[in-house]
Amino acid sequence: MRLSRLVTITLAAALLAALTTIGPSGASAAADTAAAPVVAAVSGVRVDPLELLAAQQTHFADGAGQPMELFGETVAISGDTAVVGEPSGWGVFVFTRSGSTWSPQAKLTPSDGTGSDSFGLGVAISGNTIVVGAPHHTDQGQVYVFTRSGTTWSQEAEFTAPDGAWLGRSVAVSGDTLLVGAIDAAYVFTRSGTIWSQQAEIAAPVAGASFGFSLDLDGDTALVGAWGETVGANDTQGAAYVFTRSGTTWTQQEKLLSSDGDADGKFGWSVALDGDTALVGRPYTVGAAYVFTRSGTNWTQQAKLGDAGWTSYAEFGRSVDLEGDTALVGIPWDTGWGVPSNALGGACVFTRSGTTWTQQLKLRADDAAGGDWFGYDVALAGGTALVGSPHDDVGSLPSHVDQGSAYAFLLDSTRPTTLALTSKSNSSLARGGTFTVKGTLLADDAGVVGRSVILQSATPGTAYKDTSLAAVTTSGGAFTFSVKPTTKTYYRVRFAGATGYAASGPTSWVYATPKVGLARSTAWTTLSRSKTYYAKGYIAPGHATSDTNKVRVLVYKRGSDGKYHYVKSFSAKYSYYSASKTRYTASVKFTSKGYWKLRSYHAADSKNAATYGSYDYFKVK
């Protein structure tokens, strides 16, 4: 994920004066500056293994928040617009982003109701439409739709279901279709122009199972959780249901169950849907989140997700969201960073490659503290993660206890990286020797740690191919490969990219040219003058018998000065051949008595470096 350090934002008086609040009539009214939400960029990012690597871009809070208002209990995001619910404070806050700067745009309030309606307990956004649920409105529940024109938000509609109890506990919107949860039901509403009407009521397949507590919608597919459903002998094991629309008719397509369901796991407490992929949270017992994929009309479990460092009962999976091949899972009761209290919270990011899901990182608040419940709700869109922390104590205590906040993290996969080699070529590597390929992976001039880079190799005249070797970058982004080439080989490195980092490479190449192995089969001690002898041995690796670059045997004689002087060389012939070695034989003859020495020699070629064998010393009489 992309790390950005932003300067602190100061909200100017002009911006505060421009902040809008939606009043009872639905018209815009100037907001009281004392009630302006706060948008503050972080001054730094705390770094722990796996618990970072994303830019905590912005910290949102209600500037006039009161204790126990739980700002951030619900969150939603679409493009450059973030929505944060404050159900105990009777408001929903809208923030927009320009470049990397977030600013408050509006505070939404309903046209009727009271502060006990839990307005904002359900929030959803799609483009210029925000849907807000108030499930405790007259204990029946009500849903409000707001639309944006320019920078102005106005209430477009409000409605309830005739038989709905706690309508609006959960809401989802996709284009002109709205899905709303109630007790044991989910309701579908559609828009024509600015007119909304109920299209369908989806009744709970099993009564009393908290069907409708969680839901999501994507086009003509709806996903509804039923965390209280009993499965077999397991009370509240939970389930989730997929429904699809044909025309105006909704029918059940699938019932999803976890592969390892257990009693009280509450599978279906949270759900998310994107295309043919569904994500279902099971936050209780030992929490998990499950990925299901659709082929045709059939759904199958693809993966079970868990935090690499989670603790039992941390409520991993209490909140989930999904975008393409990225999943975001909240863990509001997680601990970490040495904070002794529970409920520090966290949110894990997973990405999919093929059918494999891998945890990339864990998000934490820069100012994390025990009891914040960071990760209570999460949202994901356009590479940005929005995480609610409803029990964050914003400001001094006790006046701001559990006021709540929310955080935006930039999960930008385009952070550029630089890959470079620091090792040099070796044109004369010992036979069987190790050649080291070293380098660094950097982003913004800082080392990228914990990411895999891939070694590629090629021999002269062939194309580069990935090897089976991958190195994980360490401190400073450093990586090292150790190879033992048997022939001249070129090496380079590439980085395929990872969550938060763009691909880079391949690098420029380095090469290693190893020597051949030259071994004599017998050693001489005393020879006779003018007699032919056969110097035999092996060259490794194997060389074809037709190879014109044959081994030569070099002979030297000791002179009167006590030094050995080169006399001549004899070309060898190749006989026995295998891939590992070839036998050579050279006919040699010594014409004068004295002390001699010889050694084998193989000239450099396209595969190997020039190689001299060891000397053999002997006497000719």
Sequence and secondary structure as in RCSB ss.txt:
>XXXX:A:sequence
MRLSRLVTITLAAALLAALTTIGPSGASAAADTAAAPVVAAVSGVRVDPLELLAAQQTHFADGAGQPMELFGETV
AISGDTAVVGEPSGWGVFVFTRSGSTWSPQAKLTPSDGTGSDSFGLGVAISGNTIVVGAPHHTDQGQVYVFTRSG
TTWSQEAEFTAPDGAWLGRSVAVSGDTLLVGAIDAAYVFTRSGTIWSQQAEIAAPVAGASFGFSLDLDGDTALVG
AWGETVGANDTQGAAYVFTRSGTTWTQQEKLLSSDGDADGKFGWSVALDGDTALVGRPYTVGAAYVFTRSGTNWT
QQAKLGDAGWTSYAEFGRSVDLEGDTALVGIPWDTGWGVPSNALGGACVFTRSGTTWTQQLKLRADDAAGGDWFG
YDVALAGGTALVGSPHDDVGSLPSHVDQGSAYAFLLDSTRPTTLALTSKSNSSLARGGTFTVKGTLLADDAGVVG
RSVILQSATPGTAYKDTSLAAVTTSGGAFTFSVKPTTKTYYRVRFAGATGYAASGPTSWVYATPKVGLARSTAWT
TLSRSKTYYAKGYIAPGHATSDTNKVRVLVYKRGSDGKYHYVKSFSAKYSYYSASKTRYTASVKFTSKGYWKLRS
YHAADSKNAATYGSYDYFKVK
>XXXX:A:secstr
            HHHHHH EEE TTS EEE  GGG  EEE  S     TTS  SEEEEEEE TT  TT  BTSEE
EEETTEEEEEETTTTEEEEEEEETTEEEEEEEE  SS  GGG TTSEEEEETTEEEEEETTGGGTBEEEEEEEET
TEEEEEEEE  TT SSBTSEEEEETTEEEEEETTEEEEEEEETTEEEEEEEEE SSTTS EEEEEEEETTEEEEE
ETT  BTTBTT BEEEEEEEETTEEEEEEEE  TT  TT  BTSEEEEETTEEEEEE SSS EEEEEEEETTEEE
EEEEE  TT  TTS TTSEEEEETTEEEEE TT  BTTB SS  B EEEEEEETTEEEEEEEE  TT  TT  BT
SSEEEETTEEEEEETT   SSTTTTTT BEEEEEE  TT   EEEE    EEEE TT  EEEEEEEEETTEE  S
 EEEEEEE TTS  EEEEEEEE  GGGEEEEEE  SS EEEEEEB  BTTB  B     EEEEEB EEEES   S
EE TT EEEEEEEEES   TT SS  EEEEEEE TTS EEEEEEEE EEEEE SS EEEEEEEE  S EEEEEEE
EE   SSSB EE   EEEEE 
